[in-house]
Structures are given as C-alpha cells and as structure tokens.
Amino acid sequence: MKELYEYLKIIKQHPNQTCALATVIQVEGSSYRHEGAKMLFLANGNQYGLISGGCLEEDLRIRANEVMKDKKPETITYDLQSEDDLGWGQGAGCNGKIKVLLEPIEWTEISANKSSSWAPVLEAFEMGEEVISVREVTGEKMKSRLFFTKAGKVLGEQGPVEKDRLLSRDVIRFYQENRIFDYQMNLELNTQFLFELHESKDTIFIFGAGPDVEPVVKRAAEFNFLPVVIDPRESRCKAEFFPDAIHCIQEHPEHFLKSRSIPLNSYILIMTHSFVRDKSILAFFSQHRPKYVGILGPKKRTERLMHPMPVPKWIHSPIGVDIDAEGAEEISLSIVGELIKVRNKKRVLNKQRKKGNAKTITF
C-alpha cells in the first residue's frame, strides 16, 4: 500500500500540526476496505482517504480530534453486522467487524539524533524503497513503532540492539514470504508484533539532464512516477528545468552509483548522450539488474556499448513503445508509455502478495 508515503508528504507540509492516522488493523467478515487501509486527519479539519463507504468517517473525525488533543493512540471497534437502525451496519454496504487504530503523528517527532523520526522513512520512499513497519502489540494497545527496509535495516529511531536484531530477522522473513500485513509472535521477545508492508511510488533514475529529458520528467510525474535526475552539469541539473523531479543530483553517474544504493525495483533511463558515460552506466546495471533499464538511441549503438557482450534481452533498446515517435514530446510519450506497461505488470505480481492471518490477535 502506498498511502503512508502520500500521507507523510502531507504531514511534512504541516510540520507544526498534530495529525491523526487511522489504520484498519483487523477485519472480520466483509468490509469496504481491508487490513492496512489508511485515512489521515489534520488539526485544521482536512482529511484524506476513506476506510469505509462513508458511514464511519464522521465518528472517526470526532475520535481523531481527541487523539490529536491527547496525543495518545486509540483502538476502535465498529460492528457493521448489526441490523439495528442505530447500529453501524445501517447503510454501510458491508457486513463485518472492523478494528481501527488511530494514532497521533507529528512531523517534528524527534528521534535520538535530534532529527525528524519520519524523515528517514520519507527519504527511503523517495528513493524507491519498500518500507516495513513493526508495531508492538500489548492487549488493547499498540506500543512502540519501528520502520525497516526489506533488508532489515532500521530507519530512524532505533530500539534496543538485541530487539532490533531479532525484529530485523522477522522483517526479512516477512518480506521473503510475500506478505503485506500480518500479526506475528516473537517467542524470544515473548511479544506479538504487527508487520505491515508500505510501498513507495515507482522511482525513475534518469541519467542525463538535456532538454529532451524535460518532457520525460513532466509526463512521468503526471503518471505517478518519482523522477530523480542525475547529471554533473550545474547549469542543467536543477529545479528550474525539472520542477517535477523530486531530486536533481549534480553528480557524475560513476560517483552517484558508487555512493548510493539503487533499489532493485527502480526504473533506469539512460539519456546522457555520452558514449563513455552510457557505457559505464550500462556496465554497472548489467551487474546490478533493476526493475527496468532503458537507453536512448538505436539498437546498434547499444550493441557497441555492450561489446563484446551481447545486449541482454531485459535492456530496453531502443527505449519506449513503438509509435514512430518524432521529437522530444512524442518520444517522451513513448518512454512513459513503456514505463506504465512495465509497472502494470508489476501490479499484477503485487496483488499476489499474501495477507497473514489478522485474526490471530485478540483485542
């Protein structure tokens, strides 16, 4: 689910407000949405998302105000199975029992290193990382909250070393088992935890900042990709030319690739117009295969870049879907069209991820 990423961006825009995040943490029977669904409430009255067809949101708004005021989380149970006109089932469009966790959130929550505890999580999302949250469950309460990468690295605020190590192991197993939401008991800690997978938007790393990259960045952002532009030229690699890019990084590709970690689910566009740089970038990704690699230019040029090795079938060359495109604008449509095609295949795979047994816990 990508809601946490979207909501963190909103929370960051209101750093002096306490917000309330609602998460569906258990469902029995049918419901409008499932475990992990989220809704965000701001102190200024704004709210984002839905967790029901509209029948619960008014009550959630009232409770969210209390949570923001008291700065204490609350767990609420809605029984939509009731046939009584006064029950929650009236007009609900579903026939289940839903537990919702409401928790206060502030962007200015300070971690041990005196920085926002949410900043590393948002940064991971913007670099295309999937993030796994782990909440400690005690009776009716959700206690500590930690965030990990899928490799088990703690993001932001850390707990006791041994606890983090044990949870890191559980996080890796949770991800490898293709789960998205699950309650698990850690016997060594004698504690139950709620694990949840949070997806980012798809990040595109674009090597090159020429004028032909401008419409690619614009259209990619329009279709909910996160463009990152990498180019050493200070005169070109800046927000003035790429206002829709989340980052404009003024570095040589070789240095960037050595100093940064590129998530394997990333999209790579090679548009430097430099044979030497393109060759170096291709050599790197031939050894570190991401979700997608596309390179501008004819197939013969790519063959020269890869010589003496053959061009792998997974490298998209020439880049883009074939629409006989001419000019930067049409080429950008071709490129983004291919990115959308690849992403839609990924969505099918993600839908096959498994939800754990959310009924293993009793509140």
N, C-alpha and C positions, 0 to 999 in steps of 0.2 A: 504494500500500500504506500502511496506517495503523499498522503495527506499531511504527515508530520513535517515533511520538507516544506510544503506550501505554507503551513501554519507558522513554522519557525521564521520564515521570511516576514510574515505579517507581524509576529511578536517583536522581531528586531526593529521594525518600523515604529514601534510604540514602546521604547525602552523604559519609560517611566510609569508604565501601567502594569498592574497585576492582571493577568488573563486567567481564564479557566479552560482547561482542555478536557473534553468529555470523550471517553473511550468505551465502546461496548466490550465488556470483558467476559461475558457469558451469555449464551442463548440456549433456551430450551424450547423446542418446538419451532414454529416458523416465525420469521421476523422480516421487517423491511430491509434491514442490513445485517451483516454478520459480525462475528468477533473481530475486533481491530478497527471497526468503523469509528470515525472521529468527527468531532464538532468543536469549534473554537468560539469562545465568548470573550469579548473585550469589555473593559470597565466603561467605555464610552457608549455602550449599547449595541455596538456592531456585533454581528455573529456570522459565522461561516460554516457551511455544510449542513447536512441533515443526518440524523441517525434513525429517524422514523419517517412515516409519511406525513408528519406534521402534528401528530397528536401529543408527542412528548416534549416538544421543544419549548413550549411556554412554561411548563413546570421546570424544565432543565434551566431555563433562563433565570428563574427565581432562585433556584438552588445554586446556580453558578455565581450569582451575586453574593450569596452567603459565603461560598468558598473563597471568593476573591477578597471578601472583607476579613474573614477569619484566618485566611491563608493556611487552611487545613483541608486535606483531601476528604472526600466523602464517597461512599458507595451506595447507590440507589438501586432498588429492585422495582421494576414495572411488570405487573402481571397483566398481560394483554389477553389472557384466556378468559377473563371474566365476561359473562354475558349480561351482567347488571349494567343498566344505563349509566350508573355512576362510576363504573369501573373503567380502567384504562383501555379495555378492548373496544369500547364504543367508537366505531369509525376508524379503527386502527389499520384495517386492511391486512392484519396478520393475526396469528393465533399462538403466541409464545410468551415466554417469560424472559425478560431482558435485565441483565445487571449492567449498570453503567458506573464507571469510575470517573469522578470529577476531581481534578487536581489543579491547584494554583500553579501558575508558571510566570516567571518574570525573566526578561532577557538579562537583567542585571544580577541574576543569581550568581554569586561569586564562588569560584572554586578555590582550591587550596593555593593555587598560584596567582590568586587575585585577578583573574580574568573571568569573563562570562563562561559559565559552565556549559552554555549552549553553543558557543562559538565553534568549538572543535566538531560538534555534530553537524552544524550547518556547513562548515568547510568540507567535511567528508562528503556530504550530499552533493555539494557543488563540484567536487572532483569525481563524481560518478560512483561513489562508494555506496554499497548497501550497508545499512546500519541495523544492529540488533539491540533492542532494549531489553533489560533484565530488571524486573521488579520483584522485590522480596515480599512474599505474602504471609501475613500473620493474622489469622482469624478473619475479621471483617476489614482489616487494614492492609493497604499497600505501603510498605515502608520504603527502604532505600531503592534508588533508581540508578542504574548504571547503563552505559552505552558502550558497545563493542563493534569493531569491524568484523566481517565474516571470518577473518583470520584469527580472531580472538584478542585483538589489541584494544585496550581500554581507551575510550575517547573522553577527554576532560577529567572530571572528578573521579578519583580512584578510591577504592576501599582498601581494607587490609590486604597485604600482599598475598597471603595464602588463600583468602576468599576469592580474590581476583583470579588467581591461578586456576582454582577449581571451576569457577564460573566460565573462564576462558575455554577450558576443555569442553564444558557443556555447550557453549555457544558454537564452537566448531562442529560438534556433532549435530546440533540442531540445524545448522545450515546445510551440512552434508546430507542430512536426511530429507532435504527439500521441504522443510516445514516453514509455516508463516506465522503461526500463533499456537502456543502450547503451554500448558502448565506442567512443570517437571519438578520432581522431588530430588534434591541433592542429599543423599544419605549421609555423606561425610559432614555436611554442614547441618544436617537434620532440619532443613528448611525447604519450603516449597517456593518456587520462583515462576513468574510468568515471563515467557520469552516471546518476543514479537519482532518480526522482520519488517523493516521500513525501507522502501525503495526510493531512490532519487529519480529525478528525470534523467533522460539519457544525455550524457555529456559528449560533446564533439570537440576533439582537439584538432584545431586547424593550423597546420604549419604553413605559414605564408600570410602576408598582410597586404597583398596587392589590391588594386581596385576591383578585380574580379571576385575577390573574397567578400566584399561588402554585401552584395545581394544574397550570397550564400548564408552569411550570418543572420541577416534580416529575416530571410524565409525560414531558416532553421528555428529561430526563436519563435516565430509565428506558429510553428507546429510543435511547440513544447519541448524542443531540444535546448540544451545548455551549451552555447558555443564558448570555447576558450581559444583565443588567438595567440599564437606564438611566433614572434619574429624579432630579430635583433634591432631592427630599424626604429629608432625613437620617432622619426618623422612620420611613420606609417602606423605603427602598432600602438594605437591609443583610442580612447573612447570617442574622440571627435569623428573618427571614421567607422567605428564599430560600437555604436551606443547600445546595441542589443547583446553584446558579448558580456558574459559575467566576469571575465578576466581578460585583460590584454597584457601579455607577459613579454617583456622586451629581453629576450634571451636567444642565443644561438640554439638551434634544435639539439645539437650534441650535448650542450651543457644542461639543457632542460631535461633531456631524457636520462642523463646520469644522476641528476639531483632530485628528480621527482619520481613518485610511484604512479604509474598509469594503470588504473583498474582494468581488469581483463574484459569487463563489459562495456568498454568505451568504444566510441567511433573515431576513427582517424582519417582526416583528409589531408593529403599531401599536395600543396599548391604553392610551393616556393618559387617555381620557375628556375631553380638552380639545380643543375645536374648533380653536382657534388653533394649538395645538401640532401637532395632527394635520395641519392644512393645511400647515404649514411642513415637516413631515417628508415628506409626500407630494410636495410641490414638489421637494424635494431628490432623492428617489428616482425621480421622473419623468425627471430628467436624468442619473441615475447608476443605471441599472437593475441590481439584484442578481439572484440566482437566484430569489428568491421574495419577494413583498410581500403581506401580508395585513392587513386593517384591520377592527377590531371595529366592529360596528354595521350597520344596514340599508343597502341599496344607495343609497337616496335620500340618506342623509347623506353617503355618499362622493361622490355626484354634486354635492352642494352644495360639498363640499371642493374638488373639481376644477374647478368652474365658473370660467370659461366653457368650459374644455376638456372633452371627453368623458373618461369613465373608460377608461383603456387596458385591453384585454382581459387583459393579463398581471397586473393587480392583482386579487387575490382578495378580492372583496367581494360578499356577506358572507363573512367568514373561516370556514374549516372545511368539512368534508364535511357534507352534509345528512342528519342523523339526528334531526331535530326535537328538538334538544337543549334542555334546560331546566336552569338553574342552572349555577354555575361548574364543578362537577365534570364534568357532561356536555359542556359547551361545551369544556372542556379536552381531552376525548377527541376531539371533532370537529376541533379545531385540530390536535392532534398527528397524528391520522389523515391529515389533508391533507398535513402535512409529510412523513410517511412515504411517501405516494403520490408526491409530487414527488421525494423522494430516490431511490425505487426506479427512477424513470425515468432519473435521473442515473447510477445504477449501470450501466444498460444501455449508456449512452454511454461510460462509463469503461472498460468491458470491451472496447470497440472501439479503445482506445489501443494503439499498436503497441510491441512489443519490438524492439529493434535486434538486429543480428547479434552475439550474445555470443561467437561463435567466431572473431572477427577477431583475438583476442589469444592468444598462446601463453605459457603459464607454464612 
